[in-house]
Amino acid sequence: MRSKDNAEDNGWSWSREVTAHFGNLSSVMRGSFRNPPPGTPVTDPATPVGPGLGLGQTVDDLDDPVARANFRVVVIVPTEVDQADLSDPKRARRWLYVYRGGASHKPKPALPGGEVIGEWEKVEVWP
């Protein structure tokens, strides 16, 4: 995994990646990160409504301190993926994909009827 502060030779960095994802949002969506904390009652006087917080804001500055403090990018690295196709009720289908690659990955036993596709194994299972 790459270090948060360590840029690679090709110019990749976590900071630039997070800014790019933030920049891909509309200004209204970026403004939603200036809302009061989600799930808190609107009429509750104890709800912490700090400076710069409020509904319906737009943010055009990609370095807005309040919105950026509330924005996160999460990286999910799956080891199993379950796919279902329920479009035909008489022939519902389901597949299980299990990650088999990577030197540090501890492999699981092979699945009966599995098909290896790159670093993944795919097997059709009962829906």
BAPA-62932 format. One record per atom (N, C-alpha, C): residue number from 1; residue in three letters; atom name; x, y, z. Coordinates in nm, 2 decimals. Layout:
SITE/NUM/ala/CA/X/Y/Z
...
***
This chain:
SITE/1/met/N/0.08/-0.12/0.00
SITE/1/met/CA/0.00/0.00/0.00
SITE/1/met/C/0.09/0.12/0.00
SITE/2/arg/N/0.05/0.23/-0.07
SITE/2/arg/CA/0.12/0.35/-0.08
SITE/2/arg/C/0.11/0.43/0.05
SITE/3/ser/N/0.21/0.50/0.08
SITE/3/ser/CA/0.21/0.59/0.20
SITE/3/ser/C/0.13/0.71/0.17
SITE/4/lys/N/0.07/0.76/0.27
SITE/4/lys/CA/-0.02/0.88/0.25
SITE/4/lys/C/0.06/1.00/0.20
SITE/5/asp/N/0.19/1.02/0.25
SITE/5/asp/CA/0.27/1.13/0.21
SITE/5/asp/C/0.37/1.11/0.11
SITE/6/asn/N/0.39/0.98/0.06
SITE/6/asn/CA/0.49/0.94/-0.03
SITE/6/asn/C/0.44/0.94/-0.17
SITE/7/ala/N/0.49/1.04/-0.25
SITE/7/ala/CA/0.45/1.04/-0.39
SITE/7/ala/C/0.54/0.95/-0.47
SITE/8/glu/N/0.48/0.88/-0.57
SITE/8/glu/CA/0.56/0.79/-0.65
SITE/8/glu/C/0.62/0.87/-0.77
SITE/9/asp/N/0.71/0.80/-0.84
SITE/9/asp/CA/0.78/0.87/-0.95
SITE/9/asp/C/0.68/0.92/-1.06
SITE/10/asn/N/0.57/0.85/-1.07
SITE/10/asn/CA/0.47/0.90/-1.17
SITE/10/asn/C/0.38/1.01/-1.13
SITE/11/gly/N/0.40/1.06/-1.01
SITE/11/gly/CA/0.33/1.18/-0.96
SITE/11/gly/C/0.20/1.14/-0.88
SITE/12/trp/N/0.18/1.02/-0.85
SITE/12/trp/CA/0.06/0.98/-0.78
SITE/12/trp/C/0.08/1.01/-0.63
SITE/13/ser/N/-0.03/1.06/-0.57
SITE/13/ser/CA/-0.02/1.09/-0.42
SITE/13/ser/C/-0.17/1.08/-0.37
SITE/14/trp/N/-0.18/1.04/-0.24
SITE/14/trp/CA/-0.31/1.04/-0.18
SITE/14/trp/C/-0.37/1.17/-0.18
SITE/15/ser/N/-0.30/1.27/-0.14
SITE/15/ser/CA/-0.35/1.41/-0.14
SITE/15/ser/C/-0.41/1.45/-0.27
SITE/16/arg/N/-0.34/1.43/-0.38
SITE/16/arg/CA/-0.40/1.46/-0.51
SITE/16/arg/C/-0.52/1.38/-0.55
SITE/17/glu/N/-0.52/1.25/-0.51
SITE/17/glu/CA/-0.63/1.16/-0.54
SITE/17/glu/C/-0.75/1.20/-0.46
SITE/18/val/N/-0.74/1.24/-0.33
SITE/18/val/CA/-0.85/1.29/-0.26
SITE/18/val/C/-0.91/1.41/-0.31
SITE/19/thr/N/-0.82/1.51/-0.35
SITE/19/thr/CA/-0.87/1.63/-0.41
SITE/19/thr/C/-0.94/1.61/-0.54
SITE/20/ala/N/-0.89/1.51/-0.62
SITE/20/ala/CA/-0.96/1.48/-0.75
SITE/20/ala/C/-1.10/1.42/-0.73
SITE/21/his/N/-1.11/1.33/-0.63
SITE/21/his/CA/-1.25/1.28/-0.60
SITE/21/his/C/-1.34/1.39/-0.55
SITE/22/phe/N/-1.29/1.48/-0.46
SITE/22/phe/CA/-1.37/1.59/-0.42
SITE/22/phe/C/-1.41/1.68/-0.53
SITE/23/gly/N/-1.31/1.71/-0.62
SITE/23/gly/CA/-1.34/1.79/-0.74
SITE/23/gly/C/-1.44/1.73/-0.84
SITE/24/asn/N/-1.45/1.60/-0.84
SITE/24/asn/CA/-1.55/1.53/-0.93
SITE/24/asn/C/-1.69/1.55/-0.88
SITE/25/leu/N/-1.71/1.60/-0.76
SITE/25/leu/CA/-1.85/1.62/-0.71
SITE/25/leu/C/-1.90/1.75/-0.76
SITE/26/ser/N/-2.03/1.77/-0.77
SITE/26/ser/CA/-2.09/1.90/-0.80
SITE/26/ser/C/-2.06/1.99/-0.69
SITE/27/ser/N/-2.07/2.12/-0.71
SITE/27/ser/CA/-2.05/2.22/-0.61
SITE/27/ser/C/-2.16/2.21/-0.50
SITE/28/val/N/-2.28/2.16/-0.53
SITE/28/val/CA/-2.38/2.14/-0.43
SITE/28/val/C/-2.35/2.02/-0.34
SITE/29/met/N/-2.30/1.91/-0.41
SITE/29/met/CA/-2.26/1.79/-0.33
SITE/29/met/C/-2.14/1.83/-0.24
SITE/30/arg/N/-2.04/1.90/-0.29
SITE/30/arg/CA/-1.93/1.94/-0.21
SITE/30/arg/C/-1.98/2.03/-0.09
SITE/31/gly/N/-2.09/2.11/-0.12
SITE/31/gly/CA/-2.15/2.19/-0.01
SITE/31/gly/C/-2.21/2.11/0.10
SITE/32/ser/N/-2.26/1.98/0.06
SITE/32/ser/CA/-2.32/1.90/0.16
SITE/32/ser/C/-2.22/1.86/0.27
SITE/33/phe/N/-2.09/1.87/0.25
SITE/33/phe/CA/-1.99/1.84/0.35
SITE/33/phe/C/-1.98/1.96/0.45
SITE/34/arg/N/-2.06/2.06/0.43
SITE/34/arg/CA/-2.06/2.18/0.52
SITE/34/arg/C/-2.19/2.18/0.60
SITE/35/asn/N/-2.26/2.06/0.59
SITE/35/asn/CA/-2.39/2.05/0.67
SITE/35/asn/C/-2.35/2.02/0.81
SITE/36/pro/N/-2.45/2.04/0.90
SITE/36/pro/CA/-2.43/1.99/1.04
SITE/36/pro/C/-2.42/1.84/1.04
SITE/37/pro/N/-2.38/1.78/1.15
SITE/37/pro/CA/-2.36/1.63/1.15
SITE/37/pro/C/-2.48/1.55/1.11
SITE/38/pro/N/-2.47/1.46/1.02
SITE/38/pro/CA/-2.58/1.38/0.97
SITE/38/pro/C/-2.65/1.30/1.08
SITE/39/gly/N/-2.78/1.29/1.08
SITE/39/gly/CA/-2.86/1.22/1.18
SITE/39/gly/C/-2.89/1.29/1.30
SITE/40/thr/N/-2.85/1.42/1.31
SITE/40/thr/CA/-2.88/1.50/1.43
SITE/40/thr/C/-3.01/1.57/1.41
SITE/41/pro/N/-3.10/1.58/1.51
SITE/41/pro/CA/-3.23/1.65/1.49
SITE/41/pro/C/-3.21/1.79/1.45
SITE/42/val/N/-3.29/1.84/1.35
SITE/42/val/CA/-3.28/1.97/1.30
SITE/42/val/C/-3.32/2.07/1.41
SITE/43/thr/N/-3.43/2.04/1.48
SITE/43/thr/CA/-3.48/2.13/1.58
SITE/43/thr/C/-3.41/2.12/1.72
SITE/44/asp/N/-3.32/2.03/1.74
SITE/44/asp/CA/-3.25/2.02/1.87
SITE/44/asp/C/-3.15/2.13/1.89
SITE/45/pro/N/-3.17/2.21/1.99
SITE/45/pro/CA/-3.07/2.32/2.02
SITE/45/pro/C/-2.93/2.27/2.05
SITE/46/ala/N/-2.92/2.14/2.09
SITE/46/ala/CA/-2.79/2.09/2.13
SITE/46/ala/C/-2.71/2.04/2.01
SITE/47/thr/N/-2.78/2.05/1.89
SITE/47/thr/CA/-2.71/2.01/1.76
SITE/47/thr/C/-2.59/2.11/1.74
SITE/48/pro/N/-2.47/2.06/1.73
SITE/48/pro/CA/-2.36/2.15/1.71
SITE/48/pro/C/-2.36/2.21/1.57
SITE/49/val/N/-2.40/2.33/1.55
SITE/49/val/CA/-2.40/2.40/1.43
SITE/49/val/C/-2.30/2.51/1.44
SITE/50/gly/N/-2.18/2.47/1.39
SITE/50/gly/CA/-2.07/2.56/1.40
SITE/50/gly/C/-2.06/2.66/1.28
SITE/51/pro/N/-1.96/2.75/1.28
SITE/51/pro/CA/-1.95/2.85/1.18
SITE/51/pro/C/-1.92/2.78/1.04
SITE/52/gly/N/-1.99/2.83/0.94
SITE/52/gly/CA/-1.98/2.77/0.81
SITE/52/gly/C/-2.06/2.65/0.78
SITE/53/leu/N/-2.14/2.60/0.88
SITE/53/leu/CA/-2.22/2.49/0.86
SITE/53/leu/C/-2.36/2.53/0.83
SITE/54/gly/N/-2.43/2.46/0.74
SITE/54/gly/CA/-2.57/2.49/0.71
SITE/54/gly/C/-2.61/2.42/0.58
SITE/55/leu/N/-2.74/2.41/0.56
SITE/55/leu/CA/-2.79/2.34/0.44
SITE/55/leu/C/-2.79/2.42/0.32
SITE/56/gly/N/-2.78/2.36/0.20
SITE/56/gly/CA/-2.80/2.43/0.08
SITE/56/gly/C/-2.68/2.51/0.03
SITE/57/gln/N/-2.56/2.49/0.09
SITE/57/gln/CA/-2.44/2.56/0.04
SITE/57/gln/C/-2.38/2.50/-0.08
SITE/58/thr/N/-2.31/2.58/-0.15
SITE/58/thr/CA/-2.23/2.54/-0.26
SITE/58/thr/C/-2.08/2.57/-0.23
SITE/59/val/N/-2.00/2.48/-0.28
SITE/59/val/CA/-1.85/2.49/-0.26
SITE/59/val/C/-1.78/2.49/-0.39
SITE/60/asp/N/-1.72/2.59/-0.43
SITE/60/asp/CA/-1.64/2.60/-0.55
SITE/60/asp/C/-1.49/2.58/-0.53
SITE/61/asp/N/-1.45/2.61/-0.40
SITE/61/asp/CA/-1.31/2.60/-0.36
SITE/61/asp/C/-1.27/2.46/-0.33
SITE/62/leu/N/-1.19/2.39/-0.40
SITE/62/leu/CA/-1.15/2.25/-0.38
SITE/62/leu/C/-1.07/2.24/-0.25
SITE/63/asp/N/-1.03/2.35/-0.19
SITE/63/asp/CA/-0.95/2.34/-0.06
SITE/63/asp/C/-1.03/2.40/0.05
SITE/64/asp/N/-1.17/2.41/0.04
SITE/64/asp/CA/-1.25/2.46/0.14
SITE/64/asp/C/-1.22/2.39/0.27
SITE/65/pro/N/-1.18/2.46/0.38
SITE/65/pro/CA/-1.14/2.39/0.50
SITE/65/pro/C/-1.24/2.31/0.57
SITE/66/val/N/-1.37/2.36/0.58
SITE/66/val/CA/-1.47/2.29/0.65
SITE/66/val/C/-1.52/2.17/0.57
SITE/67/ala/N/-1.54/2.18/0.44
SITE/67/ala/CA/-1.59/2.07/0.36
SITE/67/ala/C/-1.48/1.96/0.35
SITE/68/arg/N/-1.36/2.00/0.33
SITE/68/arg/CA/-1.25/1.90/0.32
SITE/68/arg/C/-1.23/1.83/0.45
SITE/69/ala/N/-1.25/1.90/0.57
SITE/69/ala/CA/-1.23/1.83/0.70
SITE/69/ala/C/-1.34/1.72/0.72
SITE/70/asn/N/-1.45/1.73/0.65
SITE/70/asn/CA/-1.56/1.63/0.66
SITE/70/asn/C/-1.56/1.53/0.55
SITE/71/phe/N/-1.48/1.54/0.45
SITE/71/phe/CA/-1.48/1.46/0.33
SITE/71/phe/C/-1.37/1.35/0.35
SITE/72/arg/N/-1.41/1.23/0.31
SITE/72/arg/CA/-1.32/1.11/0.31
SITE/72/arg/C/-1.33/1.03/0.19
SITE/73/val/N/-1.22/0.96/0.15
SITE/73/val/CA/-1.22/0.87/0.04
SITE/73/val/C/-1.18/0.73/0.11
SITE/74/val/N/-1.26/0.63/0.08
SITE/74/val/CA/-1.24/0.50/0.14
SITE/74/val/C/-1.20/0.40/0.03
SITE/75/val/N/-1.09/0.33/0.05
SITE/75/val/CA/-1.05/0.23/-0.05
SITE/75/val/C/-1.09/0.09/0.00
SITE/76/ile/N/-1.17/0.02/-0.08
SITE/76/ile/CA/-1.21/-0.11/-0.04
SITE/76/ile/C/-1.14/-0.21/-0.13
SITE/77/val/N/-1.07/-0.31/-0.07
SITE/77/val/CA/-1.00/-0.41/-0.14
SITE/77/val/C/-1.07/-0.55/-0.11
SITE/78/pro/N/-1.16/-0.59/-0.20
SITE/78/pro/CA/-1.24/-0.71/-0.18
SITE/78/pro/C/-1.16/-0.84/-0.20
SITE/79/thr/N/-1.19/-0.94/-0.12
SITE/79/thr/CA/-1.13/-1.07/-0.14
SITE/79/thr/C/-1.24/-1.17/-0.19
SITE/80/glu/N/-1.36/-1.13/-0.18
SITE/80/glu/CA/-1.47/-1.21/-0.23
SITE/80/glu/C/-1.58/-1.12/-0.28
SITE/81/val/N/-1.64/-1.15/-0.40
SITE/81/val/CA/-1.75/-1.08/-0.46
SITE/81/val/C/-1.86/-1.17/-0.49
SITE/82/asp/N/-1.98/-1.14/-0.45
SITE/82/asp/CA/-2.10/-1.22/-0.48
SITE/82/asp/C/-2.18/-1.15/-0.58
SITE/83/gln/N/-2.21/-1.21/-0.69
SITE/83/gln/CA/-2.29/-1.15/-0.80
SITE/83/gln/C/-2.42/-1.23/-0.82
SITE/84/ala/N/-2.53/-1.16/-0.83
SITE/84/ala/CA/-2.66/-1.23/-0.85
SITE/84/ala/C/-2.73/-1.17/-0.97
SITE/85/asp/N/-2.79/-1.25/-1.05
SITE/85/asp/CA/-2.87/-1.21/-1.16
SITE/85/asp/C/-3.01/-1.26/-1.14
SITE/86/leu/N/-3.10/-1.18/-1.10
SITE/86/leu/CA/-3.24/-1.22/-1.06
SITE/86/leu/C/-3.34/-1.16/-1.17
SITE/87/ser/N/-3.29/-1.13/-1.28
SITE/87/ser/CA/-3.37/-1.07/-1.39
SITE/87/ser/C/-3.48/-1.17/-1.44
SITE/88/asp/N/-3.45/-1.30/-1.44
SITE/88/asp/CA/-3.54/-1.40/-1.49
SITE/88/asp/C/-3.58/-1.49/-1.37
SITE/89/pro/N/-3.70/-1.47/-1.31
SITE/89/pro/CA/-3.73/-1.54/-1.19
SITE/89/pro/C/-3.73/-1.70/-1.21
SITE/90/lys/N/-3.74/-1.75/-1.33
SITE/90/lys/CA/-3.74/-1.89/-1.35
SITE/90/lys/C/-3.59/-1.94/-1.37
SITE/91/arg/N/-3.50/-1.85/-1.38
SITE/91/arg/CA/-3.36/-1.89/-1.40
SITE/91/arg/C/-3.27/-1.79/-1.33
SITE/92/ala/N/-3.29/-1.78/-1.20
SITE/92/ala/CA/-3.21/-1.69/-1.12
SITE/92/ala/C/-3.07/-1.75/-1.11
SITE/93/arg/N/-2.96/-1.67/-1.12
SITE/93/arg/CA/-2.83/-1.72/-1.12
SITE/93/arg/C/-2.74/-1.64/-1.02
SITE/94/arg/N/-2.64/-1.70/-0.97
SITE/94/arg/CA/-2.55/-1.64/-0.88
SITE/94/arg/C/-2.41/-1.69/-0.89
SITE/95/trp/N/-2.31/-1.60/-0.88
SITE/95/trp/CA/-2.17/-1.64/-0.90
SITE/95/trp/C/-2.09/-1.59/-0.78
SITE/96/leu/N/-1.99/-1.67/-0.74
SITE/96/leu/CA/-1.90/-1.63/-0.63
SITE/96/leu/C/-1.76/-1.61/-0.69
SITE/97/tyr/N/-1.70/-1.49/-0.67
SITE/97/tyr/CA/-1.56/-1.47/-0.71
SITE/97/tyr/C/-1.48/-1.46/-0.59
SITE/98/val/N/-1.37/-1.54/-0.59
SITE/98/val/CA/-1.27/-1.54/-0.48
SITE/98/val/C/-1.14/-1.50/-0.53
SITE/99/tyr/N/-1.08/-1.40/-0.46
SITE/99/tyr/CA/-0.94/-1.35/-0.50
SITE/99/tyr/C/-0.84/-1.46/-0.47
SITE/100/arg/N/-0.76/-1.49/-0.57
SITE/100/arg/CA/-0.65/-1.59/-0.56
SITE/100/arg/C/-0.51/-1.54/-0.58
SITE/101/gly/N/-0.50/-1.41/-0.62
SITE/101/gly/CA/-0.37/-1.36/-0.65
SITE/101/gly/C/-0.30/-1.29/-0.53
SITE/102/gly/N/-0.19/-1.23/-0.56
SITE/102/gly/CA/-0.11/-1.16/-0.46
SITE/102/gly/C/-0.02/-1.24/-0.38
SITE/103/ala/N/0.10/-1.20/-0.36
SITE/103/ala/CA/0.20/-1.28/-0.28
SITE/103/ala/C/0.17/-1.29/-0.14
SITE/104/ser/N/0.11/-1.18/-0.08
SITE/104/ser/CA/0.08/-1.18/0.06
SITE/104/ser/C/-0.06/-1.23/0.09
SITE/105/his/N/-0.14/-1.28/-0.01
SITE/105/his/CA/-0.27/-1.33/0.01
SITE/105/his/C/-0.26/-1.48/0.05
SITE/106/lys/N/-0.33/-1.51/0.16
SITE/106/lys/CA/-0.34/-1.65/0.20
SITE/106/lys/C/-0.45/-1.72/0.12
SITE/107/pro/N/-0.41/-1.81/0.03
SITE/107/pro/CA/-0.52/-1.87/-0.05
SITE/107/pro/C/-0.61/-1.97/0.02
SITE/108/lys/N/-0.74/-1.97/-0.02
SITE/108/lys/CA/-0.84/-2.06/0.03
SITE/108/lys/C/-0.84/-2.18/-0.06
SITE/109/pro/N/-0.90/-2.29/-0.01
SITE/109/pro/CA/-0.91/-2.41/-0.10
SITE/109/pro/C/-0.99/-2.38/-0.23
SITE/110/ala/N/-0.95/-2.45/-0.33
SITE/110/ala/CA/-1.02/-2.42/-0.46
SITE/110/ala/C/-1.17/-2.46/-0.45
SITE/111/leu/N/-1.25/-2.39/-0.53
SITE/111/leu/CA/-1.39/-2.42/-0.53
SITE/111/leu/C/-1.43/-2.53/-0.63
SITE/112/pro/N/-1.51/-2.62/-0.60
SITE/112/pro/CA/-1.55/-2.72/-0.70
SITE/112/pro/C/-1.62/-2.66/-0.82
SITE/113/gly/N/-1.57/-2.68/-0.94
SITE/113/gly/CA/-1.63/-2.63/-1.06
SITE/113/gly/C/-1.58/-2.48/-1.08
SITE/114/gly/N/-1.48/-2.44/-1.01
SITE/114/gly/CA/-1.44/-2.30/-1.03
SITE/114/gly/C/-1.36/-2.28/-1.15
SITE/115/glu/N/-1.36/-2.16/-1.20
SITE/115/glu/CA/-1.29/-2.12/-1.32
SITE/115/glu/C/-1.19/-2.00/-1.29
SITE/116/val/N/-1.06/-2.01/-1.31
SITE/116/val/CA/-0.97/-1.91/-1.28
SITE/116/val/C/-0.97/-1.80/-1.39
SITE/117/ile/N/-0.99/-1.68/-1.35
SITE/117/ile/CA/-0.99/-1.56/-1.44
SITE/117/ile/C/-0.89/-1.46/-1.39
SITE/118/gly/N/-0.77/-1.46/-1.44
SITE/118/gly/CA/-0.67/-1.37/-1.39
SITE/118/gly/C/-0.63/-1.41/-1.25
SITE/119/glu/N/-0.65/-1.32/-1.15
SITE/119/glu/CA/-0.62/-1.35/-1.01
SITE/119/glu/C/-0.74/-1.39/-0.93
SITE/120/trp/N/-0.86/-1.41/-1.00
SITE/120/trp/CA/-0.98/-1.44/-0.94
SITE/120/trp/C/-1.03/-1.58/-0.98
SITE/121/glu/N/-1.10/-1.65/-0.89
SITE/121/glu/CA/-1.17/-1.77/-0.93
SITE/121/glu/C/-1.32/-1.75/-0.92
SITE/122/lys/N/-1.39/-1.80/-1.03
SITE/122/lys/CA/-1.53/-1.77/-1.04
SITE/122/lys/C/-1.60/-1.91/-1.04
SITE/123/val/N/-1.71/-1.92/-0.96
SITE/123/val/CA/-1.79/-2.04/-0.96
SITE/123/val/C/-1.93/-2.01/-0.95
SITE/124/glu/N/-2.02/-2.07/-1.03
SITE/124/glu/CA/-2.16/-2.05/-1.01
SITE/124/glu/C/-2.21/-2.13/-0.89
SITE/125/val/N/-2.29/-2.06/-0.81
SITE/125/val/CA/-2.35/-2.12/-0.69
SITE/125/val/C/-2.50/-2.11/-0.70
SITE/126/trp/N/-2.57/-2.18/-0.61
SITE/126/trp/CA/-2.71/-2.17/-0.60
SITE/126/trp/C/-2.75/-2.03/-0.55
SITE/127/pro/N/-2.85/-1.97/-0.61
SITE/127/pro/CA/-2.90/-1.84/-0.57
SITE/127/pro/C/-2.97/-1.85/-0.43
***
